[in-house]
Amino acid sequence: ELAAARAETSAEARRIVASLGAQAQSARAREADLARQLEEARGQATRLSGVQAELLQLEKESDQRRALYQTFMQSVEQSAAEPRDPQILGVQVVSYAVAPNEPSAPRPALAGGIGMLLGFCLGGLVSVAGRQNRGPFRDLEDLAQETRLPVLAAVPRASGWRGQASLLNRITAEPRGMEAEVLRGLRAQLRFIAPQATPRSVAFAASGPGESASSLAAAFARVAALDGLRVLLIEGDLQQPSLAAALGLPESNGLLAAVSQSAPWNESVARDTVTPLDLLLVTEPPPNARQLLESVRFQQLLADACEEYNLVVVNAPSVTLAAEAMVLAHCVDATVLVVEANATPRDRVKAAAERLLVASNGLTAAVLNKAAAKG
């Protein structure tokens, strides 16, 4: 009886062990299936996050285009509502036109004299135009033809008492003024003319010193920030930094801290005092300016900033004076050459345009600054 009890106990134990082994195998298979489902859920969450970000960007662009469309429709309605009747306009018809009995032309003698006079005038105009073409640029067509760059905007020159204030102060005081609208048009032109995606990083560079490229870059960034975009303005002219003084800010070396330290770069970002604009500035020029711009840390900072912000604006040094401008042109999505009307020598502008076309890795365009206002 003891032997039979032991045999029965042993058989029962083996049966229990086998059952537990099957259950353990089933639990392992279920665990593997749950792990696979978890990975699939994580992948779907990541893709959903990217789709949501793209949807937000599309909604912003849709709102902007809807606002532009509404503005156009309002202009059309206003034009259609204008009075057409001469009586309503306060116009009185004095006399009606009467057809002549004899033709007034041709008159050979008069036509010959006018032809000779026009020939002399045309020759003088051609001579004057030839002399003018050797001087500074005056209009967009001449600049586009000489540099082979798309000229996207002409920022007007301020006159009178407005000319005494800086461009940044005028933009801040009149966010819907003519100059601010020109900069908005420049941003739209960059978006429409880009061969692929909308440029997320834009560098402003002048062909030589004293052409106000830094103030134009800061004004472009301020207008975009006032329009609701998340914008980061970076000082790229490390040898002669000027953005801090143009913005009226105290000493700041946030860019050097972001590039040199091991802490996250966004901890060094400062904020503009009058607009929701983020800044990475430099006040004192570092001894290794070119090495900092060519470093992996700066390249990664620029890439991360393009992911975090809607627009990154970089103030580049003069193209013909520093090689750092060509380094920055290779890193950003779009480069804008700033040319001062009636001031910058033609040969220097052409040389700067050729250098940017060689170095640029994306879109290269030009802007005529301080142009004569039309109309």
Solvent accessible surface area in square Angstrom, and as a share of the most:
residue,aa,sasa,rsa
1,E,191,0.86
2,L,115,0.57
3,A,78,0.60
4,A,68,0.53
5,A,51,0.39
6,R,157,0.57
7,A,63,0.49
8,E,128,0.57
9,T,92,0.54
10,S,47,0.30
11,A,35,0.27
12,E,71,0.32
13,A,48,0.37
14,R,151,0.55
15,R,142,0.52
16,I,90,0.46
17,V,102,0.58
18,A,68,0.53
19,S,53,0.34
20,L,103,0.51
21,G,41,0.39
22,A,66,0.51
23,Q,113,0.50
24,A,40,0.31
25,Q,112,0.50
26,S,71,0.46
27,A,62,0.48
28,R,147,0.54
29,A,63,0.49
30,R,157,0.57
31,E,119,0.53
32,A,64,0.50
33,D,48,0.25
34,L,89,0.44
35,A,53,0.41
36,R,127,0.46
37,Q,86,0.38
38,L,92,0.46
39,E,103,0.46
40,E,88,0.40
41,A,54,0.42
42,R,139,0.51
43,G,25,0.24
44,Q,107,0.48
45,A,61,0.47
46,T,97,0.57
47,R,152,0.55
48,L,101,0.50
49,S,65,0.42
50,G,42,0.41
51,V,89,0.51
52,Q,94,0.42
53,A,61,0.47
54,E,109,0.49
55,L,92,0.46
56,L,107,0.53
57,Q,60,0.27
58,L,98,0.49
59,E,81,0.37
60,K,81,0.35
61,E,32,0.14
62,S,46,0.30
63,D,80,0.41
64,Q,61,0.27
65,R,130,0.47
66,R,123,0.45
67,A,55,0.43
68,L,93,0.46
69,Y,131,0.50
70,Q,95,0.42
71,T,73,0.43
72,F,115,0.48
73,M,76,0.34
74,Q,104,0.46
75,S,56,0.36
76,V,88,0.51
77,E,108,0.49
78,Q,125,0.55
79,S,55,0.36
80,A,78,0.60
81,A,84,0.65
82,E,101,0.45
83,P,64,0.40
84,R,186,0.68
85,D,63,0.33
86,P,62,0.39
87,Q,133,0.59
88,I,120,0.61
89,L,100,0.50
90,G,68,0.65
91,V,80,0.46
92,Q,153,0.68
93,V,73,0.42
94,V,143,0.82
95,S,89,0.57
96,Y,179,0.68
97,A,109,0.85
98,V,136,0.78
99,A,83,0.65
100,P,110,0.69
101,N,158,0.81
102,E,135,0.61
103,P,120,0.76
104,S,83,0.54
105,A,69,0.54
106,P,123,0.77
107,R,143,0.52
108,P,112,0.71
109,A,93,0.72
110,L,99,0.49
111,A,60,0.47
112,G,39,0.37
113,G,41,0.39
114,I,82,0.41
115,G,40,0.39
116,M,130,0.58
117,L,112,0.56
118,L,109,0.54
119,G,43,0.42
120,F,153,0.64
121,C,64,0.38
122,L,113,0.56
123,G,42,0.40
124,G,37,0.35
125,L,119,0.59
126,V,95,0.54
127,S,55,0.35
128,V,60,0.34
129,A,46,0.35
130,G,28,0.27
131,R,134,0.49
132,Q,83,0.37
133,N,76,0.39
134,R,174,0.64
135,G,22,0.21
136,P,42,0.26
137,F,0,0.00
138,R,131,0.48
139,D,57,0.29
140,L,57,0.28
141,E,123,0.55
142,D,27,0.14
143,L,0,0.00
144,A,36,0.28
145,Q,149,0.66
146,E,58,0.26
147,T,5,0.03
148,R,173,0.63
149,L,5,0.02
150,P,48,0.30
151,V,25,0.14
152,L,17,0.08
153,A,11,0.08
154,A,32,0.25
155,V,3,0.01
156,P,16,0.10
157,R,118,0.43
158,A,19,0.15
159,S,90,0.58
160,G,64,0.62
161,W,196,0.69
162,R,62,0.23
163,G,37,0.35
164,Q,162,0.72
165,A,41,0.32
166,S,57,0.37
167,L,18,0.09
168,L,4,0.02
169,N,86,0.44
170,R,34,0.12
171,I,1,0.01
172,T,50,0.29
173,A,80,0.62
174,E,67,0.30
175,P,54,0.34
176,R,171,0.62
177,G,16,0.15
178,M,129,0.58
179,E,7,0.03
180,A,0,0.00
181,E,76,0.34
182,V,35,0.20
183,L,0,0.00
184,R,31,0.11
185,G,32,0.31
186,L,0,0.00
187,R,32,0.12
188,A,27,0.21
189,Q,77,0.34
190,L,5,0.03
191,R,51,0.19
192,F,121,0.50
193,I,67,0.34
194,A,15,0.12
195,P,116,0.73
196,Q,170,0.75
197,A,81,0.63
198,T,52,0.30
199,P,12,0.07
200,R,82,0.30
201,S,1,0.01
202,V,2,0.01
203,A,1,0.00
204,F,0,0.00
205,A,1,0.01
206,A,5,0.04
207,S,0,0.00
208,G,1,0.01
209,P,74,0.46
210,G,73,0.71
211,E,7,0.03
212,S,37,0.24
213,A,9,0.07
214,S,21,0.14
215,S,25,0.16
216,L,0,0.00
217,A,0,0.00
218,A,0,0.00
219,A,0,0.00
220,F,2,0.01
221,A,0,0.00
222,R,10,0.03
223,V,1,0.00
224,A,0,0.00
225,A,2,0.02
226,L,70,0.35
227,D,45,0.23
228,G,58,0.56
229,L,25,0.13
230,R,113,0.41
231,V,2,0.01
232,L,0,0.00
233,L,0,0.00
234,I,0,0.00
235,E,0,0.00
236,G,0,0.00
237,D,21,0.11
238,L,4,0.02
239,Q,98,0.44
240,Q,128,0.57
241,P,31,0.19
242,S,41,0.27
243,L,0,0.00
244,A,9,0.07
245,A,88,0.68
246,A,41,0.32
247,L,11,0.05
248,G,64,0.62
249,L,29,0.14
250,P,108,0.68
251,E,135,0.60
252,S,27,0.17
253,N,67,0.34
254,G,10,0.10
255,L,3,0.01
256,L,37,0.18
257,A,27,0.21
258,A,1,0.01
259,V,12,0.07
260,S,81,0.52
261,Q,102,0.45
262,S,114,0.74
263,A,40,0.31
264,P,79,0.49
265,W,26,0.09
266,N,72,0.37
267,E,125,0.56
268,S,29,0.19
269,V,37,0.21
270,A,42,0.32
271,R,142,0.52
272,D,7,0.03
273,T,99,0.58
274,V,82,0.47
275,T,8,0.05
276,P,72,0.45
277,L,0,0.00
278,D,14,0.07
279,L,0,0.00
280,L,1,0.00
281,L,2,0.01
282,V,1,0.00
283,T,37,0.22
284,E,102,0.46
285,P,67,0.42
286,P,18,0.12
287,P,142,0.89
288,N,63,0.32
289,A,6,0.04
290,R,114,0.42
291,Q,116,0.52
292,L,23,0.11
293,L,1,0.00
294,E,84,0.38
295,S,33,0.21
296,V,125,0.72
297,R,83,0.30
298,F,1,0.00
299,Q,63,0.28
300,Q,98,0.44
301,L,3,0.02
302,L,8,0.04
303,A,52,0.41
304,D,47,0.24
305,A,0,0.00
306,C,23,0.14
307,E,148,0.66
308,E,73,0.33
309,Y,7,0.03
310,N,29,0.15
311,L,10,0.05
312,V,0,0.00
313,V,0,0.00
314,V,0,0.00
315,N,3,0.02
316,A,5,0.04
317,P,8,0.05
318,S,18,0.12
319,V,0,0.00
320,T,33,0.19
321,L,116,0.58
322,A,15,0.12
323,A,42,0.32
324,E,7,0.03
325,A,1,0.01
326,M,55,0.25
327,V,24,0.14
328,L,0,0.00
329,A,1,0.01
330,H,106,0.47
331,C,36,0.22
332,V,5,0.03
333,D,62,0.32
334,A,1,0.00
335,T,3,0.02
336,V,0,0.00
337,L,0,0.00
338,V,0,0.00
339,V,0,0.00
340,E,21,0.10
341,A,1,0.01
342,N,70,0.36
343,A,54,0.42
344,T,2,0.01
345,P,67,0.42
346,R,22,0.08
347,D,113,0.58
348,R,78,0.28
349,V,0,0.00
350,K,70,0.30
351,A,40,0.31
352,A,0,0.00
353,A,1,0.01
354,E,95,0.42
355,R,101,0.37
356,L,0,0.00
357,L,73,0.36
358,V,125,0.72
359,A,16,0.13
360,S,24,0.15
361,N,107,0.55
362,G,40,0.38
363,L,24,0.12
364,T,10,0.06
365,A,0,0.00
366,A,0,0.00
367,V,0,0.00
368,L,1,0.01
369,N,5,0.02
370,K,65,0.28
371,A,8,0.06
372,A,76,0.59
373,A,70,0.54
374,K,181,0.77
375,G,129,1.24
